[in-house]
């Protein structure tokens, strides 16, 4: 058996065009531009955008290094056969629980490969339906510190079948990846995508994914901070570093789960800040959202260094050029940010603390969350003007009242210190309303119900009538878990498309000692169908957000297909 246990590659690379590329990426994979967004981006001239720190594309020498690594893989795998395949563990040196298997068959065949489960109930299997003689299999979902059994089956067009079993030994998990304990599991009610895992996105250290048994089946060997999100093309946007030992998160990557990088940018460390003593610094602090054009909205710091987490920039996905800038101070009276008492690091004022941004295609707007103003806002993408604000009415100027959403119903509660607003499907078929899911930390930072503050945290479904500026609570979960599950910071809530379940990340339980990931039904009396508890992680490595992803997204065969053609 031909076996190689990994080829080193520099962490920051960008894919180059040309021969011998594994997991090819073409312009077909880039989301077509939407006219309204494209027009809005182009309406901002370079002179109007004066943000000082655009992300810088990685230089050509690093692009060539990845090309050489891939050429070396293909050279070493020449002559490998179905019965004696070439195996490369972690080919890109950043995804230790992945492997590349390469071989040829005499006849064209489709291939199925399966990573066998330890317990017989968590196999990860993928079929490549294309009939080919040259086969290169991206194997994902290996167990750490284990002799993994991988079963390969080939079937020709005439019906002839072949079967081979190989073993792949992996190393133990690194320090800082937490213990995962499955507290509740009702498999028949859990929504898990095919070949899916529950992914934990940390505030710092390693991102990872685990199966329903709590076994880690994927992790990146490079540290990540806050930003680990799947893009429309199936790749992931990943905020990392040049080195895990570095003090600043200064690289933005577009990667796949095998560890191949399709795009990379250097992020300036000059305006970077840390949120807490002892934690690494970063300029891109909490979120990135993909626009229909494929370009990216980034939450960043004020470039003058006086204020934190109150600016957004839109960058060109390919070049890093800044197309648009939003200074959120322009949306508020000066006294709101100039007189804010809670200062951030180095006397920079963290008056807004933006922790989320999502694009609303229905009206080309952005929905943002400002923790330190206890406010979720919708702003016009082109002009930056406020459309509405969901926040407790306390402490707003008379001029601002026209933007405030009025809560309806005895049980209505405004969010406080909230995170992660996301747009839900249009459940009531009313074009005047928008359904939002928000993780309500329920901590009063600037305004809200002081008596209720810190008694619980909750995932809450709001329905906002954007014509009448009224809102109601449709569903909420978390109050029944009480103070034990209160999370002063971080957290997320994700809607599961098939079942309607909600995946809730109580990420900072017991002052950050535990993270609880809970899947519940969106019933009047929610049922817990899954609960995982992460423990034994260092400061900052709590679960900032959690999401379910498939190891092999729907676009896998088109986008991840291996090619050795010019």
C-alpha positions as CSV (number, residue, x, y, z in Angstrom):
1,X,0.0,0.0,0.0
2,X,1.3,3.4,-0.9
3,X,0.9,5.7,2.1
4,X,2.1,9.2,2.9
5,X,1.1,11.0,6.1
6,X,0.9,14.5,5.0
7,X,2.8,17.2,3.0
8,X,3.6,20.5,4.7
9,X,2.1,23.6,3.2
10,X,2.2,27.2,4.3
11,X,-0.9,28.3,6.1
12,X,-1.7,31.3,3.9
13,X,-2.1,30.5,0.3
14,X,-4.4,31.3,-2.5
15,X,-5.3,29.0,-5.4
16,X,-3.7,29.7,-8.7
17,X,-5.0,28.8,-12.2
18,X,-3.4,26.1,-14.2
19,X,-2.5,22.5,-14.3
20,X,-2.6,19.8,-11.6
21,X,-5.1,21.3,-9.2
22,X,-6.9,19.1,-6.8
23,X,-10.4,20.2,-5.9
24,X,-10.7,22.6,-8.8
25,X,-12.6,25.9,-8.5
26,X,-14.0,27.7,-11.5
27,X,-16.0,30.9,-12.2
28,X,-19.1,28.8,-12.4
29,X,-18.9,28.4,-8.6
30,X,-18.9,32.1,-7.9
31,X,-22.4,33.3,-7.2
32,X,-23.8,35.6,-10.0
33,X,-24.0,39.2,-9.2
34,X,-27.4,40.6,-8.2
35,X,-28.0,43.9,-10.0
36,X,-29.2,45.9,-7.0
37,X,-26.3,45.0,-4.8
38,X,-23.8,45.4,-7.5
39,X,-25.1,48.9,-8.3
40,X,-25.0,49.9,-4.7
41,X,-21.4,48.8,-4.3
42,X,-20.3,50.7,-7.5
43,X,-22.1,53.8,-6.3
44,X,-19.4,54.3,-3.7
45,X,-16.3,55.7,-5.3
46,X,-12.8,55.1,-4.0
47,X,-12.6,58.7,-2.7
48,X,-15.7,58.2,-0.6
49,X,-14.4,55.1,1.0
50,X,-11.5,56.1,3.2
51,X,-11.2,53.1,5.5
52,X,-7.4,52.7,6.0
53,X,-7.0,48.9,6.3
54,X,-8.2,46.9,3.3
55,X,-7.5,43.2,3.4
56,X,-4.5,42.4,1.2
57,X,-4.5,39.4,-1.2
58,X,-1.7,36.9,-0.6
59,X,1.3,37.2,-2.9
60,X,2.0,35.0,-5.9
61,X,4.8,33.1,-4.4
62,X,2.4,31.6,-1.8
63,X,0.0,30.7,-4.6
64,X,2.7,28.7,-6.3
65,X,3.6,26.8,-3.2
66,X,0.1,25.2,-3.1
67,X,0.4,24.4,-6.7
68,X,3.7,22.6,-6.2
69,X,2.3,20.6,-3.3
70,X,-0.6,19.4,-5.5
71,X,1.7,18.5,-8.3
72,X,3.8,16.5,-5.9
73,X,0.7,14.6,-4.7
74,X,-0.2,13.6,-8.3
75,X,3.4,12.6,-9.0
76,X,3.7,10.4,-5.9
77,X,0.3,8.8,-6.6
78,X,1.2,7.7,-10.2
79,X,0.6,4.0,-10.7
80,X,-1.6,3.5,-7.6
81,X,-4.3,0.8,-8.1
82,X,-7.6,-0.1,-6.6
83,X,-6.0,-2.9,-4.6
84,X,-2.9,-0.7,-3.6
85,X,-4.1,2.9,-3.4
86,X,-2.1,6.0,-2.5
87,X,-3.1,7.5,0.8
88,X,-2.2,11.0,2.0
89,X,-3.3,11.9,5.5
90,X,-4.1,15.6,5.9
91,X,-2.7,16.6,2.4
92,X,-2.9,20.4,3.1
93,X,-1.6,20.2,6.6
94,X,-4.6,21.9,8.2
95,X,-7.4,19.2,8.4
96,X,-5.9,16.3,10.4
97,X,-9.0,14.1,10.2
98,X,-9.0,14.0,6.4
99,X,-7.2,12.0,3.9
100,X,-6.8,11.8,0.1
101,X,-7.0,8.4,-1.6
102,X,-5.8,8.0,-5.2
103,X,-6.0,5.0,-7.5
104,X,-6.8,3.9,-11.1
105,X,-9.2,1.3,-12.3
106,X,-9.0,-0.6,-15.6
107,X,-12.6,0.2,-16.4
108,X,-14.6,3.3,-15.8
109,X,-16.4,3.0,-12.5
110,X,-18.3,5.0,-9.9
111,X,-16.9,4.8,-6.4
112,X,-18.4,4.8,-2.9
113,X,-16.2,5.2,0.1
114,X,-17.2,4.8,3.8
115,X,-15.4,5.7,7.0
116,X,-16.8,3.0,9.3
117,X,-18.2,4.0,12.7
118,X,-16.7,2.9,16.0
119,X,-20.2,1.9,17.1
120,X,-21.8,0.9,13.9
121,X,-24.2,3.9,13.9
122,X,-22.2,6.8,12.6
123,X,-20.7,5.8,9.2
124,X,-19.7,8.6,6.9
125,X,-20.2,7.6,3.3
126,X,-20.0,9.3,-0.1
127,X,-20.6,8.1,-3.7
128,X,-18.9,9.7,-6.6
129,X,-21.4,9.0,-9.4
130,X,-19.1,10.0,-12.3
131,X,-17.8,7.0,-14.3
132,X,-14.0,7.4,-14.4
133,X,-10.8,5.4,-14.5
134,X,-8.8,7.9,-12.4
135,X,-10.1,8.3,-8.9
136,X,-9.1,10.7,-6.1
137,X,-11.2,10.5,-3.0
138,X,-11.4,13.2,-0.4
139,X,-12.0,11.2,2.8
140,X,-13.5,13.2,5.7
141,X,-14.8,12.3,9.1
142,X,-11.9,10.1,10.4
143,X,-11.7,9.5,14.2
144,X,-8.7,10.9,16.1
145,X,-6.1,8.6,17.6
146,X,-7.6,5.6,15.9
147,X,-7.0,3.0,13.2
148,X,-9.8,4.1,10.9
149,X,-11.4,1.6,8.6
150,X,-12.3,2.9,5.2
151,X,-14.2,0.7,2.8
152,X,-13.9,1.5,-0.9
153,X,-16.4,0.0,-3.5
154,X,-16.2,0.5,-7.2
155,X,-19.0,-0.4,-9.7
156,X,-18.6,-0.4,-13.5
157,X,-21.3,0.5,-15.9
158,X,-21.7,-3.2,-16.8
159,X,-22.4,-4.0,-13.1
160,X,-19.0,-5.4,-12.1
161,X,-18.1,-4.6,-8.5
162,X,-14.8,-4.4,-6.6
163,X,-14.3,-3.9,-2.9
164,X,-11.2,-2.9,-0.9
165,X,-10.7,-2.0,2.8
166,X,-7.8,0.3,4.0
167,X,-6.9,1.6,7.4
168,X,-5.7,5.1,8.2
169,X,-4.1,5.8,11.5
170,X,-4.6,9.3,12.9
171,X,-3.0,11.2,15.7
172,X,-4.6,12.2,19.1
173,X,-6.4,15.4,19.4
174,X,-4.4,18.5,20.3
175,X,-4.7,20.3,23.7
176,X,-7.5,22.8,23.9
177,X,-10.2,20.8,22.1
178,X,-12.8,20.2,24.8
179,X,-14.6,17.2,26.1
180,X,-18.0,16.6,24.5
181,X,-20.7,14.9,26.5
182,X,-24.1,14.0,24.9
183,X,-26.6,14.8,27.6
184,X,-29.8,14.2,25.5
185,X,-30.3,12.4,22.2
186,X,-33.6,11.5,20.5
187,X,-32.3,10.4,17.1
188,X,-35.6,10.2,15.4
189,X,-36.3,13.9,16.1
190,X,-32.8,15.3,15.5
191,X,-32.2,17.1,12.2
192,X,-28.7,16.2,10.9
193,X,-27.8,16.7,7.3
194,X,-26.4,13.7,5.4
195,X,-22.8,13.1,6.5
196,X,-23.3,16.0,8.9
197,X,-21.7,17.1,12.1
198,X,-22.5,19.7,14.8
199,X,-19.8,22.3,14.3
200,X,-18.5,24.5,17.2
201,X,-17.2,27.9,16.2
202,X,-14.9,29.2,19.0
203,X,-14.0,32.7,20.0
204,X,-10.5,31.4,19.8
205,X,-8.5,28.2,19.3
206,X,-9.6,25.2,17.2
207,X,-12.9,24.9,15.4
208,X,-14.3,21.4,15.4
209,X,-17.2,19.2,14.4
210,X,-18.6,16.2,16.3
211,X,-21.2,13.5,15.5
212,X,-24.3,12.5,17.5
213,X,-22.2,10.3,19.8
214,X,-20.0,13.2,20.7
215,X,-17.0,12.0,18.8
216,X,-14.8,14.6,17.1
217,X,-14.8,13.8,13.4
218,X,-13.3,17.1,12.0
219,X,-11.1,19.9,13.3
220,X,-8.8,22.5,11.8
221,X,-5.2,22.4,13.1
222,X,-5.2,26.2,12.8
223,X,-6.8,28.5,15.3
224,X,-10.0,30.3,14.4
225,X,-11.8,33.3,15.9
226,X,-15.6,33.9,15.5
227,X,-15.7,33.6,11.7
228,X,-16.3,30.1,10.4
229,X,-19.2,30.2,8.0
230,X,-20.3,28.3,4.9
231,X,-20.5,30.3,1.7
232,X,-23.0,29.7,-1.1
233,X,-20.4,27.7,-3.1
234,X,-19.9,25.2,-0.2
235,X,-16.5,26.6,0.9
236,X,-16.0,28.2,4.3
237,X,-14.8,31.7,5.3
238,X,-12.3,31.3,8.1
239,X,-10.5,33.9,10.2
240,X,-7.1,32.6,11.2
241,X,-3.5,33.5,11.8
242,X,0.0,33.1,10.2
243,X,0.8,30.9,13.2
244,X,-1.1,29.6,16.2
245,X,1.5,31.3,18.4
246,X,0.7,34.7,16.9
247,X,-1.0,37.3,19.0
248,X,-3.3,38.6,16.2
249,X,-5.8,37.0,13.9
250,X,-4.5,38.4,10.7
251,X,-5.5,36.0,7.9
252,X,-8.9,35.6,6.2
253,X,-9.2,32.3,4.2
254,X,-11.7,30.7,1.9
255,X,-11.2,27.0,2.4
256,X,-12.9,23.6,2.0
257,X,-13.0,21.0,4.8
258,X,-10.0,19.1,3.3
259,X,-8.0,22.2,4.1
260,X,-7.4,23.6,0.6
261,X,-7.4,27.3,0.4
262,X,-9.1,29.1,-2.5
263,X,-8.5,32.6,-1.4
264,X,-6.6,34.3,1.3
265,X,-6.1,37.9,2.6
266,X,-3.7,39.4,5.0
267,X,-5.6,41.5,7.7
268,X,-3.8,44.5,9.2
269,X,-2.8,44.1,12.9
270,X,-2.4,47.9,13.4
271,X,-6.0,48.6,14.4
272,X,-6.6,45.2,16.0
273,X,-7.9,44.9,19.5
274,X,-8.7,42.2,22.0
275,X,-12.0,41.9,23.8
276,X,-10.5,40.7,27.0
277,X,-7.2,40.6,28.8
278,X,-5.1,37.6,27.7
279,X,-7.0,37.0,24.4
280,X,-5.6,37.6,21.0
281,X,-6.3,40.7,19.0
282,X,-8.3,41.0,15.8
283,X,-9.6,43.6,13.4
284,X,-12.5,41.4,12.0
285,X,-14.1,40.8,15.4
286,X,-17.4,38.9,15.1
287,X,-19.0,38.3,11.7
288,X,-18.8,38.2,8.0
289,X,-21.8,38.0,5.7
290,X,-21.9,37.0,2.0
291,X,-23.8,39.3,-0.4
292,X,-25.6,38.0,-3.5
293,X,-22.7,39.3,-5.5
294,X,-20.4,37.0,-3.7
295,X,-18.6,40.0,-2.0
296,X,-18.3,40.1,1.7
297,X,-19.5,42.4,4.5
298,X,-17.0,42.5,7.4
299,X,-17.6,43.8,11.0
300,X,-14.4,45.7,11.9
301,X,-13.0,48.4,14.2
302,X,-13.0,52.1,13.7
303,X,-9.8,52.8,11.8
304,X,-8.9,55.8,14.0
305,X,-8.5,53.6,17.1
306,X,-10.9,55.6,19.2
307,X,-13.8,53.3,19.0
308,X,-14.3,49.5,18.8
309,X,-16.6,47.3,16.8
310,X,-18.8,50.0,15.2
311,X,-17.7,49.8,11.5
312,X,-18.5,47.6,8.6
313,X,-16.7,47.4,5.3
314,X,-17.7,45.6,2.0
315,X,-14.8,44.0,0.2
316,X,-14.4,42.6,-3.2
317,X,-14.3,38.8,-2.9
318,X,-11.3,38.4,-5.3
319,X,-9.2,41.5,-4.8
320,X,-9.9,42.7,-1.2
321,X,-10.7,46.2,-2.5
322,X,-13.0,48.1,-0.1
323,X,-16.2,48.9,-2.0
324,X,-18.2,50.4,0.8
325,X,-17.9,51.6,4.4
326,X,-20.5,51.9,7.1
327,X,-19.6,54.0,10.2
328,X,-22.3,53.2,12.7
329,X,-21.6,56.4,14.6
330,X,-23.4,58.2,11.8
331,X,-26.7,56.5,12.9
332,X,-26.7,57.9,16.5
333,X,-26.4,61.2,18.3
334,X,-22.9,62.0,19.4
335,X,-23.6,61.7,23.1
336,X,-24.5,58.0,22.6
337,X,-20.9,57.0,21.7
338,X,-19.0,59.9,23.2
339,X,-20.5,59.5,26.7
340,X,-20.6,55.7,26.8
341,X,-19.1,54.6,30.1
342,X,-17.9,51.0,29.4
343,X,-14.5,51.4,27.7
344,X,-12.7,48.7,25.7
345,X,-9.1,47.8,25.5
346,X,-6.5,50.7,25.4
347,X,-9.2,53.3,26.2
348,X,-11.0,52.6,22.9
349,X,-14.8,52.9,23.5
350,X,-16.9,49.8,22.8
351,X,-20.2,51.6,22.7
352,X,-22.0,49.5,20.0
353,X,-20.2,46.1,20.0
354,X,-21.6,44.9,16.7
355,X,-21.7,41.1,16.8
356,X,-23.7,40.2,13.7
357,X,-24.6,41.2,10.2
358,X,-27.0,39.5,7.8
359,X,-28.1,40.7,4.3
360,X,-31.9,40.9,3.5
361,X,-32.4,40.3,-0.2
362,X,-36.1,41.3,0.0
363,X,-35.2,45.0,0.3
364,X,-31.4,45.2,-0.1
365,X,-30.8,46.0,3.5
366,X,-28.6,44.8,6.4
367,X,-29.8,43.6,9.8
368,X,-27.2,44.2,12.5
369,X,-26.9,43.5,16.2
370,X,-25.3,45.9,18.7
371,X,-24.9,44.2,22.0
372,X,-23.9,47.3,24.0
373,X,-27.0,49.2,22.7
374,X,-29.3,46.2,23.3
375,X,-30.5,46.8,19.8
376,X,-31.2,44.9,16.6
377,X,-31.4,47.3,13.6
378,X,-32.2,47.2,9.9
379,X,-30.3,49.7,7.8
380,X,-30.5,50.5,4.0
381,X,-27.6,48.9,2.2
382,X,-27.1,51.7,-0.3
383,X,-27.6,54.7,1.9
384,X,-26.8,53.4,5.4
385,X,-30.0,55.0,6.7
386,X,-31.9,53.4,9.6
387,X,-35.1,51.6,8.6
388,X,-36.1,50.3,12.0
389,X,-34.7,49.5,15.4
390,X,-35.8,46.6,17.7
391,X,-34.9,47.8,21.2
392,X,-36.4,48.7,24.5
393,X,-37.8,52.3,24.2
394,X,-35.8,53.6,27.2
395,X,-33.1,56.2,26.6
396,X,-33.7,57.1,22.9
397,X,-34.0,60.7,21.8
398,X,-37.3,62.1,20.5
399,X,-35.9,62.2,17.0
400,X,-35.1,58.5,17.1
401,X,-38.6,57.3,18.2
402,X,-39.9,57.1,14.6
403,X,-37.5,54.1,14.0
404,X,-38.5,52.1,17.2
405,X,-40.4,48.9,17.0
406,X,-43.3,48.7,19.4
407,X,-43.7,45.4,21.2
408,X,-47.2,43.8,21.2
409,X,-48.7,41.4,23.7
410,X,-48.4,40.8,27.4
411,X,-45.4,38.4,27.0
412,X,-43.4,40.6,24.6
413,X,-39.8,41.0,25.6
414,X,-37.2,43.2,24.0
415,X,-33.8,41.6,23.5
416,X,-30.8,42.6,25.7
417,X,-27.1,42.1,24.9
418,X,-28.3,39.9,22.1
419,X,-26.5,37.9,19.4
420,X,-27.0,36.3,16.0
421,X,-30.3,37.6,14.4
422,X,-31.1,35.5,11.4
423,X,-33.9,35.8,8.8
424,X,-36.5,33.0,9.0
425,X,-38.8,31.8,6.2
426,X,-41.9,33.9,5.6
427,X,-44.2,31.9,7.8
428,X,-47.3,34.1,7.5
429,X,-47.0,34.9,3.8
430,X,-47.3,38.6,4.6
431,X,-44.9,40.8,2.6
432,X,-45.2,43.5,5.3
433,X,-43.6,41.3,8.0
434,X,-40.2,39.7,8.6
435,X,-39.6,36.7,10.9
436,X,-36.3,36.9,12.8
437,X,-34.7,34.4,15.1
438,X,-32.5,36.1,17.8
439,X,-30.4,34.8,20.6
440,X,-31.4,37.0,23.5
441,X,-28.7,36.9,26.1
442,X,-31.1,38.9,28.3
443,X,-28.5,41.1,29.9
444,X,-29.3,44.8,30.2
445,X,-26.2,46.7,29.0
446,X,-27.8,50.1,28.2
447,X,-31.5,49.7,28.3
448,X,-34.2,47.1,29.2
449,X,-35.9,45.3,32.0
450,X,-33.5,45.3,34.9
451,X,-35.6,43.0,37.1
452,X,-35.7,40.3,34.3
453,X,-32.0,40.8,33.3
454,X,-29.7,37.8,33.8
455,X,-32.5,35.5,34.9
456,X,-32.2,33.4,31.7
457,X,-31.1,33.5,28.1
458,X,-33.3,32.5,25.2
459,X,-33.7,31.8,21.5
460,X,-36.7,34.0,20.4
461,X,-38.7,34.1,17.2
462,X,-39.9,37.7,16.5
463,X,-42.3,38.7,13.8
464,X,-41.9,42.4,12.9
465,X,-44.4,44.3,10.8
466,X,-42.2,46.7,8.9
467,X,-45.1,48.9,7.8
468,X,-46.6,49.4,11.3
469,X,-43.4,49.1,13.2
470,X,-44.9,46.6,15.5
471,X,-43.6,43.2,16.7
472,X,-44.8,40.1,18.5
473,X,-43.0,37.1,20.0
474,X,-44.0,34.0,18.2
475,X,-41.9,31.5,20.1
476,X,-39.2,31.4,22.7
477,X,-37.0,28.9,24.5
478,X,-34.7,29.4,27.4
479,X,-36.7,30.9,30.2
480,X,-37.5,27.3,31.3
481,X,-33.8,26.6,31.8
482,X,-33.5,29.5,34.2
483,X,-30.4,31.2,35.5
484,X,-28.2,28.1,35.1
485,X,-28.3,28.6,31.3
486,X,-27.9,32.4,31.4
487,X,-25.0,33.5,29.2
488,X,-23.7,37.0,29.7
489,X,-21.8,36.9,26.4
490,X,-21.9,35.0,23.1
491,X,-24.5,32.5,21.9
492,X,-26.5,31.6,18.7
493,X,-29.8,30.3,17.4
494,X,-30.1,28.5,14.1
495,X,-33.3,27.4,12.3
496,X,-33.3,23.8,10.9
497,X,-34.9,23.9,7.5
498,X,-36.4,20.4,7.3
499,X,-37.7,19.8,10.8
500,X,-38.3,23.4,12.0
501,X,-36.2,22.6,15.0
502,X,-34.0,25.3,16.6
503,X,-30.3,24.7,17.4
504,X,-29.4,26.9,20.4
505,X,-25.9,27.6,21.6
506,X,-25.8,28.6,25.3
507,X,-22.2,29.3,24.8
508,X,-21.1,30.9,28.1
509,X,-22.8,28.9,30.8
510,X,-21.3,29.1,34.4
511,X,-19.3,32.2,33.4
512,X,-17.7,30.5,30.4
513,X,-16.8,27.1,32.0
514,X,-19.3,25.2,29.8
515,X,-21.0,25.5,26.4
516,X,-24.4,23.8,25.9
517,X,-25.6,23.1,22.4
518,X,-29.3,22.3,22.5
519,X,-31.7,21.3,19.7
520,X,-35.4,21.9,20.5
521,X,-38.7,21.6,18.6
522,X,-40.4,24.9,17.9
523,X,-43.6,23.8,19.7
524,X,-45.7,25.7,22.2
525,X,-44.0,23.4,24.7
526,X,-40.5,22.8,23.2
527,X,-39.0,19.4,23.5
528,X,-35.2,18.9,23.8
529,X,-34.1,16.4,21.2
530,X,-30.4,16.9,21.5
531,X,-28.0,18.4,24.0
532,X,-24.2,18.4,23.9
533,X,-22.1,19.9,26.7
534,X,-18.5,21.1,25.9
535,X,-16.1,21.4,28.9
536,X,-12.4,21.5,29.7
537,X,-11.5,24.3,27.3
538,X,-9.2,27.3,27.9
539,X,-10.4,30.9,28.3
540,X,-11.9,32.1,25.1
541,X,-12.4,28.7,23.5
542,X,-16.0,28.5,24.4
543,X,-18.5,27.9,21.6
544,X,-19.3,31.3,20.1
545,X,-21.8,29.8,17.6
546,X,-22.9,26.4,16.6
547,X,-24.2,25.2,13.3
548,X,-24.9,21.9,11.5
549,X,-23.0,21.4,8.3
550,X,-22.5,18.4,5.9
551,X,-18.9,17.3,5.3
552,X,-19.9,17.0,1.7
553,X,-22.2,19.9,0.6
554,X,-24.6,19.6,-2.2
555,X,-22.1,21.2,-4.7
556,X,-19.5,18.6,-3.8
557,X,-19.2,16.7,-7.1
558,X,-19.1,19.8,-9.2
559,X,-16.8,21.8,-7.0
560,X,-14.6,19.3,-5.4
561,X,-13.9,17.1,-8.4
562,X,-10.2,16.4,-8.8
563,X,-8.5,17.2,-12.1
564,X,-5.1,16.8,-13.6
565,X,-5.9,18.5,-16.8
566,X,-4.2,21.6,-18.1
